[in-house]
Amino acid sequence: MKDQLSIKVTIAGRIYPLTIERLEEENVRKAVKLINEKVSEYQRSFNDKDTQDFLVMTCLPYVTQSLELQRTIQRDDKSVLDRLEKIDKAISAELVKE
């Protein structure tokens, strides 16, 4: 069984109980801090919105960045696979010559 930890975090004034891997705790707490900072920033800038709007505005850039990173990883993976196939073909061709 993995080393899990039960924690409570507060995001935009609401408490959320979480069960996470102990190794994830630092990143989860950093993420919570970033989210709360961004929500507070939006609250100062836009008085006519509610907390849900601020949360959505906060999450959108992070999700967009995550999707872009996934696309980059897929493109890099394909590039690596293409190079490996070329190497495999070159090695196979050399083995056939012998």
C-alpha positions, 0 to 999 in steps of 0.5 A: 500500500502506498504511503497516503496522507489525509489533509484538509486544504482551503481553496477560495474559502472552502475546506476540502479533505483530500487523501494524497500520496505523502510525496505529493503533499508539497506540490498540493500545498503549493498548488493551493497557495497559487490558486488562492493567490490568483483568486484573491488577485481576481477578487481585487480586480473584478468586484462584480463576479462570484467565487466560482467565476474567479476559480474558473478564471484561475483554472483556465490558464493552467489547464490550457498550459497542461494541454499544451505540455501534453501536446509537446510531449506527444510530439516529442515522443513521436519524434523519438520513436521516428528516430528509433525506427530509423536507427533500427532500420539502419542496424537491420540493414547492416546486419543483413549485409554481414 
